[in-house]
């Protein structure tokens, strides 16, 4: 048993399954945006595009 501070994406599955419980919700800091910064280029490398697409899918609609 213990307490910790985590990003919501790290614990969301565990909270949803009831393995972790949120405590002190009134004291949580406000959500912070996540940004992906990359050089402006007409043709992005495939791996950069794949990473951006994965980030969008992974974090879209994520809220506790």
PQR file with spaces between the fields and no chain letter, atoms N, CA, C, O and H, PARSE charges and radii, in Angstrom:
ATOM       1  N    UNK     1       0.840   -1.162    0.000 -0.4000 1.5000
ATOM       2  CA   UNK     1       0.000    0.000    0.000 -0.0000 2.0000
ATOM       3  C    UNK     1       0.890    1.232    0.000  0.5500 1.7000
ATOM       4  O    UNK     1       1.969    1.242    0.593 -0.5500 1.4000
ATOM       5  N    UNK     2       0.420    2.259   -0.670 -0.4000 1.5000
ATOM       6  CA   UNK     2       1.180    3.494   -0.707 -0.0000 2.0000
ATOM       7  C    UNK     2       0.505    4.511   -1.603  0.5500 1.7000
ATOM       8  O    UNK     2      -0.559    4.254   -2.167 -0.5500 1.4000
ATOM       9  H    UNK     2      -0.457    2.251   -1.152  0.4000 1.0000
ATOM      10  N    UNK     3       1.122    5.647   -1.726 -0.4000 1.5000
ATOM      11  CA   UNK     3       0.619    6.735   -2.547 -0.0000 2.0000
ATOM      12  C    UNK     3       1.669    7.074   -3.592  0.5500 1.7000
ATOM      13  O    UNK     3       2.859    6.828   -3.398 -0.5500 1.4000
ATOM      14  H    UNK     3       1.986    5.856   -1.267  0.4000 1.0000
ATOM      15  N    UNK     4       1.217    7.633   -4.687 -0.4000 1.5000
ATOM      16  CA   UNK     4       2.138    8.072   -5.717 -0.0000 2.0000
ATOM      17  C    UNK     4       1.469    9.096   -6.612  0.5500 1.7000
ATOM      18  O    UNK     4       0.246    9.231   -6.625 -0.5500 1.4000
ATOM      19  H    UNK     4       0.249    7.833   -4.844  0.4000 1.0000
ATOM      20  N    UNK     5       2.281    9.803   -7.348 -0.4000 1.5000
ATOM      21  CA   UNK     5       1.798   10.762   -8.329 -0.0000 2.0000
ATOM      22  C    UNK     5       2.187   10.235   -9.704  0.5500 1.7000
ATOM      23  O    UNK     5       3.360    9.976   -9.970 -0.5500 1.4000
ATOM      24  H    UNK     5       3.275    9.693   -7.337  0.4000 1.0000
ATOM      25  N    UNK     6       1.198   10.080  -10.569 -0.4000 1.5000
ATOM      26  CA   UNK     6       1.432    9.503  -11.883 -0.0000 2.0000
ATOM      27  C    UNK     6       0.669   10.283  -12.941  0.5500 1.7000
ATOM      28  O    UNK     6      -0.290   10.989  -12.629 -0.5500 1.4000
ATOM      29  H    UNK     6       0.245   10.290  -10.352  0.4000 1.0000
ATOM      30  N    UNK     7       1.091   10.157  -14.182 -0.4000 1.5000
ATOM      31  CA   UNK     7       0.319   10.693  -15.293 -0.0000 2.0000
ATOM      32  C    UNK     7      -0.868    9.774  -15.517  0.5500 1.7000
ATOM      33  O    UNK     7      -0.769    8.564  -15.314 -0.5500 1.4000
ATOM      34  H    UNK     7       1.870    9.584  -14.436  0.4000 1.0000
ATOM      35  N    UNK     8      -1.985   10.340  -15.933 -0.4000 1.5000
ATOM      36  CA   UNK     8      -3.204    9.537  -16.090 -0.0000 2.0000
ATOM      37  C    UNK     8      -3.010    8.383  -17.069  0.5500 1.7000
ATOM      38  O    UNK     8      -3.550    7.298  -16.855 -0.5500 1.4000
ATOM      39  H    UNK     8      -2.065   11.323  -16.098  0.4000 1.0000
ATOM      40  N    UNK     9      -2.249    8.602  -18.139 -0.4000 1.5000
ATOM      41  CA   UNK     9      -2.067    7.526  -19.116 -0.0000 2.0000
ATOM      42  C    UNK     9      -1.298    6.347  -18.524  0.5500 1.7000
ATOM      43  O    UNK     9      -1.394    5.231  -19.035 -0.5500 1.4000
ATOM      44  H    UNK     9      -1.810    9.484  -18.312  0.4000 1.0000
ATOM      45  N    UNK    10      -0.542    6.577  -17.462 -0.4000 1.5000
ATOM      46  CA   UNK    10       0.215    5.498  -16.846 -0.0000 2.0000
ATOM      47  C    UNK    10      -0.662    4.584  -15.996  0.5500 1.7000
ATOM      48  O    UNK    10      -0.362    3.398  -15.854 -0.5500 1.4000
ATOM      49  H    UNK    10      -0.464    7.484  -17.047  0.4000 1.0000
ATOM      50  N    UNK    11      -1.731    5.115  -15.434 -0.4000 1.5000
ATOM      51  CA   UNK    11      -2.524    4.337  -14.478 -0.0000 2.0000
ATOM      52  C    UNK    11      -3.971    4.120  -14.897  0.5500 1.7000
ATOM      53  O    UNK    11      -4.692    3.369  -14.239 -0.5500 1.4000
ATOM      54  H    UNK    11      -1.975    6.078  -15.549  0.4000 1.0000
ATOM      55  N    UNK    12      -4.409    4.753  -15.966 -0.4000 1.5000
ATOM      56  CA   UNK    12      -5.814    4.667  -16.362 -0.0000 2.0000
ATOM      57  C    UNK    12      -6.335    3.239  -16.457  0.5500 1.7000
ATOM      58  O    UNK    12      -7.418    2.968  -15.937 -0.5500 1.4000
ATOM      59  H    UNK    12      -3.824    5.363  -16.501  0.4000 1.0000
ATOM      60  N    UNK    13      -5.623    2.311  -17.091 -0.4000 1.5000
ATOM      61  CA   UNK    13      -6.141    0.932  -17.143 -0.0000 2.0000
ATOM      62  C    UNK    13      -6.308    0.311  -15.750  0.5500 1.7000
ATOM      63  O    UNK    13      -7.261   -0.430  -15.511 -0.5500 1.4000
ATOM      64  H    UNK    13      -4.744    2.531  -17.513  0.4000 1.0000
ATOM      65  N    UNK    14      -5.393    0.608  -14.847 -0.4000 1.5000
ATOM      66  CA   UNK    14      -5.454    0.050  -13.500 -0.0000 2.0000
ATOM      67  C    UNK    14      -6.596    0.654  -12.693  0.5500 1.7000
ATOM      68  O    UNK    14      -7.235   -0.040  -11.903 -0.5500 1.4000
ATOM      69  H    UNK    14      -4.619    1.210  -15.041  0.4000 1.0000
ATOM      70  N    UNK    15      -6.854    1.948  -12.889 -0.4000 1.5000
ATOM      71  CA   UNK    15      -7.981    2.602  -12.217 -0.0000 2.0000
ATOM      72  C    UNK    15      -9.289    2.030  -12.764  0.5500 1.7000
ATOM      73  O    UNK    15     -10.211    1.741  -12.000 -0.5500 1.4000
ATOM      74  H    UNK    15      -6.334    2.512  -13.530  0.4000 1.0000
ATOM      75  N    UNK    16      -9.368    1.868  -14.079 -0.4000 1.5000
ATOM      76  CA   UNK    16     -10.590    1.338  -14.699 -0.0000 2.0000
ATOM      77  C    UNK    16     -10.890   -0.081  -14.222  0.5500 1.7000
ATOM      78  O    UNK    16     -12.056   -0.458  -14.102 -0.5500 1.4000
ATOM      79  H    UNK    16      -8.619    2.103  -14.700  0.4000 1.0000
ATOM      80  N    UNK    17      -9.852   -0.868  -13.949 -0.4000 1.5000
ATOM      81  CA   UNK    17     -10.034   -2.244  -13.491 -0.0000 2.0000
ATOM      82  C    UNK    17     -10.197   -2.340  -11.972  0.5500 1.7000
ATOM      83  O    UNK    17     -10.405   -3.430  -11.439 -0.5500 1.4000
ATOM      84  H    UNK    17      -8.905   -0.561  -14.047  0.4000 1.0000
ATOM      85  N    UNK    18     -10.105   -1.210  -11.278 -0.4000 1.5000
ATOM      86  CA   UNK    18     -10.302   -1.203   -9.834 -0.0000 2.0000
ATOM      87  C    UNK    18      -9.079   -1.616   -9.028  0.5500 1.7000
ATOM      88  O    UNK    18      -9.173   -1.796   -7.814 -0.5500 1.4000
ATOM      89  H    UNK    18      -9.936   -0.324  -11.711  0.4000 1.0000
ATOM      90  N    UNK    19      -7.929   -1.769   -9.686 -0.4000 1.5000
ATOM      91  CA   UNK    19      -6.715   -2.159   -8.961 -0.0000 2.0000
ATOM      92  C    UNK    19      -6.063   -0.973   -8.257  0.5500 1.7000
ATOM      93  O    UNK    19      -5.342   -1.145   -7.274 -0.5500 1.4000
ATOM      94  H    UNK    19      -7.852   -1.623  -10.672  0.4000 1.0000
ATOM      95  N    UNK    20      -6.320    0.232   -8.768 -0.4000 1.5000
ATOM      96  CA   UNK    20      -5.839    1.456   -8.125 -0.0000 2.0000
ATOM      97  C    UNK    20      -7.022    2.363   -7.863  0.5500 1.7000
ATOM      98  O    UNK    20      -8.027    2.319   -8.572 -0.5500 1.4000
ATOM      99  H    UNK    20      -6.905    0.372   -9.567  0.4000 1.0000
ATOM     100  N    UNK    21      -6.891    3.181   -6.842 -0.4000 1.5000
ATOM     101  CA   UNK    21      -7.941    4.113   -6.471 -0.0000 2.0000
ATOM     102  C    UNK    21      -7.382    5.528   -6.462  0.5500 1.7000
ATOM     103  O    UNK    21      -6.252    5.751   -6.027 -0.5500 1.4000
ATOM     104  H    UNK    21      -6.074    3.216   -6.266  0.4000 1.0000
ATOM     105  N    UNK    22      -8.167    6.475   -6.937 -0.4000 1.5000
ATOM     106  CA   UNK    22      -7.756    7.880   -6.886 -0.0000 2.0000
ATOM     107  C    UNK    22      -8.079    8.440   -5.508  0.5500 1.7000
ATOM     108  O    UNK    22      -9.181    8.250   -4.993 -0.5500 1.4000
ATOM     109  H    UNK    22      -9.085    6.293   -7.290  0.4000 1.0000
ATOM     110  N    UNK    23      -7.116    9.127   -4.919 -0.4000 1.5000
ATOM     111  CA   UNK    23      -7.326    9.787   -3.632 -0.0000 2.0000
ATOM     112  C    UNK    23      -6.882   11.239   -3.773  0.5500 1.7000
ATOM     113  O    UNK    23      -6.063   11.570   -4.629 -0.5500 1.4000
ATOM     114  H    UNK    23      -6.220    9.281   -5.337  0.4000 1.0000
ATOM     115  N    UNK    24      -7.419   12.077   -2.943 -0.4000 1.5000
ATOM     116  CA   UNK    24      -7.080   13.504   -2.940 -0.0000 2.0000
ATOM     117  C    UNK    24      -7.301   14.146   -4.316  0.5500 1.7000
ATOM     118  O    UNK    24      -6.507   14.980   -4.750 -0.5500 1.4000
ATOM     119  H    UNK    24      -8.085   11.808   -2.246  0.4000 1.0000
ATOM     120  N    UNK    25      -8.382   13.753   -4.995 -0.4000 1.5000
ATOM     121  CA   UNK    25      -8.668   14.284   -6.330 -0.0000 2.0000
ATOM     122  C    UNK    25      -8.817   15.799   -6.341  0.5500 1.7000
ATOM     123  O    UNK    25      -8.521   16.447   -7.345 -0.5500 1.4000
ATOM     124  H    UNK    25      -9.027   13.076   -4.642  0.4000 1.0000
ATOM     125  N    UNK    26      -9.271   16.359   -5.238 -0.4000 1.5000
ATOM     126  CA   UNK    26      -9.449   17.820   -5.172 -0.0000 2.0000
ATOM     127  C    UNK    26      -8.121   18.563   -5.240  0.5500 1.7000
ATOM     128  O    UNK    26      -8.103   19.768   -5.490 -0.5500 1.4000
ATOM     129  H    UNK    26      -9.511   15.833   -4.423  0.4000 1.0000
ATOM     130  N    UNK    27      -7.022   17.873   -5.024 -0.4000 1.5000
ATOM     131  CA   UNK    27      -5.713   18.508   -4.996 -0.0000 2.0000
ATOM     132  C    UNK    27      -4.880   18.195   -6.237  0.5500 1.7000
ATOM     133  O    UNK    27      -3.700   18.540   -6.291 -0.5500 1.4000
ATOM     134  H    UNK    27      -7.037   16.894   -4.821  0.4000 1.0000
ATOM     135  N    UNK    28      -5.472   17.555   -7.217 -0.4000 1.5000
ATOM     136  CA   UNK    28      -4.737   17.240   -8.445 -0.0000 2.0000
ATOM     137  C    UNK    28      -4.457   18.514   -9.230  0.5500 1.7000
ATOM     138  O    UNK    28      -5.297   19.412   -9.289 -0.5500 1.4000
ATOM     139  H    UNK    28      -6.431   17.275   -7.173  0.4000 1.0000
ATOM     140  N    UNK    29      -3.274   18.589   -9.834 -0.4000 1.5000
ATOM     141  CA   UNK    29      -2.984   19.759  -10.678 -0.0000 2.0000
ATOM     142  C    UNK    29      -3.833   19.694  -11.950  0.5500 1.7000
ATOM     143  O    UNK    29      -4.291   18.618  -12.333 -0.5500 1.4000
ATOM     144  H    UNK    29      -2.592   17.859   -9.786  0.4000 1.0000
ATOM     145  N    UNK    30      -4.043   20.827  -12.602 -0.4000 1.5000
ATOM     146  CA   UNK    30      -4.838   20.817  -13.832 -0.0000 2.0000
ATOM     147  C    UNK    30      -4.124   20.024  -14.929  0.5500 1.7000
ATOM     148  O    UNK    30      -2.899   19.901  -14.904 -0.5500 1.4000
ATOM     149  H    UNK    30      -3.671   21.702  -12.291  0.4000 1.0000
ATOM     150  N    UNK    31      -4.875   19.489  -15.885 -0.4000 1.5000
ATOM     151  CA   UNK    31      -4.253   18.752  -16.989 -0.0000 2.0000
ATOM     152  C    UNK    31      -3.298   19.656  -17.768  0.5500 1.7000
ATOM     153  O    UNK    31      -3.515   20.862  -17.886 -0.5500 1.4000
ATOM     154  H    UNK    31      -5.869   19.588  -15.905  0.4000 1.0000
ATOM     155  N    UNK    32      -2.246   19.049  -18.292 -0.4000 1.5000
ATOM     156  CA   UNK    32      -1.266   19.791  -19.084 -0.0000 2.0000
ATOM     157  C    UNK    32      -1.244   19.224  -20.492  0.5500 1.7000
ATOM     158  O    UNK    32      -1.350   18.011  -20.673 -0.5500 1.4000
ATOM     159  H    UNK    32      -2.070   18.070  -18.197  0.4000 1.0000
ATOM     160  N    UNK    33      -1.110   20.070  -21.471 -0.4000 1.5000
ATOM     161  CA   UNK    33      -1.076   19.567  -22.851 -0.0000 2.0000
ATOM     162  C    UNK    33       0.228   18.833  -23.159  0.5500 1.7000
ATOM     163  O    UNK    33       1.265   19.078  -22.542 -0.5500 1.4000
ATOM     164  H    UNK    33      -1.023   21.055  -21.323  0.4000 1.0000
ATOM     165  N    UNK    34       0.144   17.948  -24.109 -0.4000 1.5000
ATOM     166  CA   UNK    34       1.327   17.239  -24.602 -0.0000 2.0000
ATOM     167  C    UNK    34       1.579   17.733  -26.019  0.5500 1.7000
ATOM     168  O    UNK    34       0.664   17.765  -26.843 -0.5500 1.4000
ATOM     169  H    UNK    34      -0.698   17.749  -24.610  0.4000 1.0000
ATOM     170  N    UNK    35       2.804   18.113  -26.299 -0.4000 1.5000
ATOM     171  CA   UNK    35       3.152   18.614  -27.628 -0.0000 2.0000
ATOM     172  C    UNK    35       4.238   17.756  -28.250  0.5500 1.7000
ATOM     173  O    UNK    35       5.138   17.273  -27.564 -0.5500 1.4000
ATOM     174  H    UNK    35       3.547   18.086  -25.630  0.4000 1.0000
ATOM     175  N    UNK    36       4.141   17.574  -29.547 -0.4000 1.5000
ATOM     176  CA   UNK    36       5.194   16.915  -30.310 -0.0000 2.0000
ATOM     177  C    UNK    36       5.768   17.982  -31.237  0.5500 1.7000
ATOM     178  O    UNK    36       5.053   18.545  -32.066 -0.5500 1.4000
ATOM     179  H    UNK    36       3.410   17.966  -30.105  0.4000 1.0000
ATOM     180  N    UNK    37       7.051   18.254  -31.092 -0.4000 1.5000
ATOM     181  CA   UNK    37       7.692   19.300  -31.885 -0.0000 2.0000
ATOM     182  C    UNK    37       8.648   18.635  -32.868  0.5500 1.7000
ATOM     183  O    UNK    37       9.490   17.820  -32.489 -0.5500 1.4000
ATOM     184  H    UNK    37       7.632   17.797  -30.419  0.4000 1.0000
ATOM     185  N    UNK    38       8.502   18.993  -34.114 -0.4000 1.5000
ATOM     186  CA   UNK    38       9.342   18.421  -35.161 -0.0000 2.0000
ATOM     187  C    UNK    38       9.575   19.482  -36.219  0.5500 1.7000
ATOM     188  O    UNK    38       8.793   20.427  -36.322 -0.5500 1.4000
ATOM     189  H    UNK    38       7.818   19.655  -34.422  0.4000 1.0000
ATOM     190  N    UNK    39      10.632   19.348  -37.008 -0.4000 1.5000
ATOM     191  CA   UNK    39      10.933   20.369  -38.015 -0.0000 2.0000
ATOM     192  C    UNK    39       9.835   20.446  -39.077  0.5500 1.7000
ATOM     193  O    UNK    39       9.251   19.435  -39.469 -0.5500 1.4000
ATOM     194  H    UNK    39      11.267   18.580  -36.924  0.4000 1.0000
ATOM     195  N    UNK    40       9.576   21.651  -39.521 -0.4000 1.5000
ATOM     196  CA   UNK    40       8.591   21.850  -40.578 -0.0000 2.0000
ATOM     197  C    UNK    40       9.198   21.366  -41.899  0.5500 1.7000
ATOM     198  O    UNK    40      10.168   21.930  -42.405 -0.5500 1.4000
ATOM     199  H    UNK    40      10.050   22.472  -39.202  0.4000 1.0000
ATOM     200  N    UNK    41       8.605   20.321  -42.429 -0.4000 1.5000
ATOM     201  CA   UNK    41       9.100   19.760  -43.689 -0.0000 2.0000
ATOM     202  C    UNK    41       7.914   19.271  -44.504  0.5500 1.7000
ATOM     203  O    UNK    41       6.941   18.744  -43.965 -0.5500 1.4000
ATOM     204  H    UNK    41       7.817   19.862  -42.018  0.4000 1.0000
ATOM     205  N    UNK    42       8.016   19.453  -45.786 -0.4000 1.5000
ATOM     206  CA   UNK    42       6.933   19.005  -46.653 -0.0000 2.0000
ATOM     207  C    UNK    42       6.798   17.489  -46.595  0.5500 1.7000
ATOM     208  O    UNK    42       5.693   16.950  -46.549 -0.5500 1.4000
ATOM     209  H    UNK    42       8.806   19.880  -46.224  0.4000 1.0000
ATOM     210  N    UNK    43       7.928   16.824  -46.599 -0.4000 1.5000
ATOM     211  CA   UNK    43       7.929   15.360  -46.541 -0.0000 2.0000
ATOM     212  C    UNK    43       8.579   14.914  -45.236  0.5500 1.7000
ATOM     213  O    UNK    43       9.797   15.001  -45.075 -0.5500 1.4000
ATOM     214  H    UNK    43       8.826   17.263  -46.637  0.4000 1.0000
ATOM     215  N    UNK    44       7.761   14.441  -44.316 -0.4000 1.5000
ATOM     216  CA   UNK    44       8.288   13.937  -43.052 -0.0000 2.0000
ATOM     217  C    UNK    44       8.789   12.512  -43.234  0.5500 1.7000
ATOM     218  O    UNK    44       8.232   11.764  -44.037 -0.5500 1.4000
ATOM     219  H    UNK    44       6.772   14.371  -44.447  0.4000 1.0000
ATOM     220  N    UNK    45       9.822   12.124  -42.510 -0.4000 1.5000
ATOM     221  CA   UNK    45      10.215   10.722  -42.539 -0.0000 2.0000
ATOM     222  C    UNK    45       9.056    9.845  -42.059  0.5500 1.7000
ATOM     223  O    UNK    45       8.270   10.258  -41.206 -0.5500 1.4000
ATOM     224  H    UNK    45      10.274   12.732  -41.857  0.4000 1.0000
ATOM     225  N    UNK    46       8.957    8.646  -42.606 -0.4000 1.5000
ATOM     226  CA   UNK    46       7.851    7.745  -42.264 -0.0000 2.0000
ATOM     227  C    UNK    46       7.808    7.465  -40.763  0.5500 1.7000
ATOM     228  O    UNK    46       6.725    7.388  -40.183 -0.5500 1.4000
ATOM     229  H    UNK    46       9.595    8.310  -43.299  0.4000 1.0000
ATOM     230  N    UNK    47       8.959    7.312  -40.133 -0.4000 1.5000
ATOM     231  CA   UNK    47       8.955    7.012  -38.703 -0.0000 2.0000
ATOM     232  C    UNK    47       8.439    8.191  -37.881  0.5500 1.7000
ATOM     233  O    UNK    47       7.795    7.995  -36.850 -0.5500 1.4000
ATOM     234  H    UNK    47       9.839    7.374  -40.605  0.4000 1.0000
ATOM     235  N    UNK    48       8.720    9.423  -38.337 -0.4000 1.5000
ATOM     236  CA   UNK    48       8.196   10.604  -37.643 -0.0000 2.0000
ATOM     237  C    UNK    48       6.686   10.661  -37.780  0.5500 1.7000
ATOM     238  O    UNK    48       5.983   10.888  -36.796 -0.5500 1.4000
ATOM     239  H    UNK    48       9.243    9.582  -39.175  0.4000 1.0000
ATOM     240  N    UNK    49       6.182   10.460  -38.981 -0.4000 1.5000
ATOM     241  CA   UNK    49       4.735   10.454  -39.217 -0.0000 2.0000
ATOM     242  C    UNK    49       4.068    9.345  -38.405  0.5500 1.7000
ATOM     243  O    UNK    49       3.003    9.556  -37.825 -0.5500 1.4000
ATOM     244  H    UNK    49       6.753   10.276  -39.781  0.4000 1.0000
ATOM     245  N    UNK    50       4.689    8.164  -38.362 -0.4000 1.5000
ATOM     246  CA   UNK    50       4.127    7.038  -37.603 -0.0000 2.0000
ATOM     247  C    UNK    50       4.061    7.371  -36.113  0.5500 1.7000
ATOM     248  O    UNK    50       3.086    7.039  -35.439 -0.5500 1.4000
ATOM     249  H    UNK    50       5.554    7.992  -38.834  0.4000 1.0000
ATOM     250  N    UNK    51       5.106    8.031  -35.601 -0.4000 1.5000
ATOM     251  CA   UNK    51       5.120    8.400  -34.187 -0.0000 2.0000
ATOM     252  C    UNK    51       4.033    9.426  -33.883  0.5500 1.7000
ATOM     253  O    UNK    51       3.329    9.303  -32.881 -0.5500 1.4000
ATOM     254  H    UNK    51       5.899    8.301  -36.148  0.4000 1.0000
ATOM     255  N    UNK    52       3.892   10.427  -34.730 -0.4000 1.5000
ATOM     256  CA   UNK    52       2.862   11.449  -34.528 -0.0000 2.0000
ATOM     257  C    UNK    52       1.480   10.809  -34.559  0.5500 1.7000
ATOM     258  O    UNK    52       0.640   11.107  -33.711 -0.5500 1.4000
ATOM     259  H    UNK    52       4.464   10.527  -35.544  0.4000 1.0000
ATOM     260  N    UNK    53       1.241    9.942  -35.519 -0.4000 1.5000
ATOM     261  CA   UNK    53      -0.061    9.267  -35.611 -0.0000 2.0000
ATOM     262  C    UNK    53      -0.320    8.404  -34.382  0.5500 1.7000
ATOM     263  O    UNK    53      -1.443    8.356  -33.880 -0.5500 1.4000
ATOM     264  H    UNK    53       1.923    9.699  -36.209  0.4000 1.0000
ATOM     265  N    UNK    54       0.725    7.716  -33.893 -0.4000 1.5000
ATOM     266  CA   UNK    54       0.567    6.876  -32.701 -0.0000 2.0000
ATOM     267  C    UNK    54       0.238    7.734  -31.482  0.5500 1.7000
ATOM     268  O    UNK    54      -0.646    7.391  -30.696 -0.5500 1.4000
ATOM     269  H    UNK    54       1.637    7.754  -34.301  0.4000 1.0000
ATOM     270  N    UNK    55       0.955    8.860  -31.325 -0.4000 1.5000
ATOM     271  CA   UNK    55       0.680    9.751  -30.190 -0.0000 2.0000
ATOM     272  C    UNK    55      -0.747   10.267  -30.220  0.5500 1.7000
ATOM     273  O    UNK    55      -1.421   10.303  -29.190 -0.5500 1.4000
ATOM     274  H    UNK    55       1.672    9.139  -31.963  0.4000 1.0000
ATOM     275  N    UNK    56      -1.213   10.668  -31.402 -0.4000 1.5000
ATOM     276  CA   UNK    56      -2.583   11.158  -31.519 -0.0000 2.0000
ATOM     277  C    UNK    56      -3.578   10.089  -31.095  0.5500 1.7000
ATOM     278  O    UNK    56      -4.510   10.374  -30.343 -0.5500 1.4000
ATOM     279  H    UNK    56      -0.666   10.638  -32.238  0.4000 1.0000
ATOM     280  N    UNK    57      -3.394    8.878  -31.562 -0.4000 1.5000
ATOM     281  CA   UNK    57      -4.310    7.778  -31.246 -0.0000 2.0000
ATOM     282  C    UNK    57      -4.209    7.403  -29.762  0.5500 1.7000
ATOM     283  O    UNK    57      -5.225    7.146  -29.116 -0.5500 1.4000
ATOM     284  H    UNK    57      -2.637    8.647  -32.173  0.4000 1.0000
ATOM     285  N    UNK    58      -3.015    7.372  -29.236 -0.4000 1.5000
ATOM     286  CA   UNK    58      -2.789    6.929  -27.857 -0.0000 2.0000
ATOM     287  C    UNK    58      -3.382    7.896  -26.851  0.5500 1.7000
ATOM     288  O    UNK    58      -3.924    7.474  -25.830 -0.5500 1.4000
ATOM     289  H    UNK    58      -2.189    7.581  -29.760  0.4000 1.0000
ATOM     290  N    UNK    59      -3.283    9.185  -27.128 -0.4000 1.5000
ATOM     291  CA   UNK    59      -3.682   10.185  -26.146 -0.0000 2.0000
ATOM     292  C    UNK    59      -5.010   10.873  -26.454  0.5500 1.7000
ATOM     293  O    UNK    59      -5.460   11.700  -25.662 -0.5500 1.4000
ATOM     294  H    UNK    59      -2.842    9.527  -27.958  0.4000 1.0000
ATOM     295  N    UNK    60      -5.642   10.560  -27.569 -0.4000 1.5000
ATOM     296  CA   UNK    60      -6.913   11.230  -27.881 -0.0000 2.0000
ATOM     297  C    UNK    60      -8.000   10.803  -26.898  0.5500 1.7000
ATOM     298  O    UNK    60      -8.199    9.614  -26.645 -0.5500 1.4000
ATOM     299  H    UNK    60      -5.276    9.888  -28.213  0.4000 1.0000
ATOM     300  N    UNK    61      -8.682   11.774  -26.363 -0.4000 1.5000
ATOM     301  CA   UNK    61      -9.794   11.492  -25.458 -0.0000 2.0000
ATOM     302  C    UNK    61      -9.379   10.976  -24.097  0.5500 1.7000
ATOM     303  O    UNK    61     -10.231   10.498  -23.347 -0.5500 1.4000
ATOM     304  H    UNK    61      -8.520   12.739  -26.568  0.4000 1.0000
ATOM     305  N    UNK    62      -8.120   11.053  -23.750 -0.4000 1.5000
ATOM     306  CA   UNK    62      -7.649   10.527  -22.472 -0.0000 2.0000
ATOM     307  C    UNK    62      -7.953   11.519  -21.365  0.5500 1.7000
ATOM     308  O    UNK    62      -7.385   12.611  -21.326 -0.5500 1.4000
ATOM     309  H    UNK    62      -7.429   11.441  -24.359  0.4000 1.0000
ATOM     310  N    UNK    63      -8.826   11.149  -20.491 -0.4000 1.5000
ATOM     311  CA   UNK    63      -9.171   11.947  -19.301 -0.0000 2.0000
ATOM     312  C    UNK    63      -9.539   10.986  -18.196  0.5500 1.7000
ATOM     313  O    UNK    63     -10.083    9.908  -18.438 -0.5500 1.4000
ATOM     314  H    UNK    63      -9.287   10.262  -20.522  0.4000 1.0000
ATOM     315  N    UNK    64      -9.241   11.385  -17.009 -0.4000 1.5000
ATOM     316  CA   UNK    64      -9.589   10.560  -15.848 -0.0000 2.0000
ATOM     317  C    UNK    64     -10.950   10.952  -15.343  0.5500 1.7000
ATOM     318  O    UNK    64     -11.435   10.378  -14.367 -0.5500 1.4000
ATOM     319  H    UNK    64      -8.799   12.260  -16.813  0.4000 1.0000
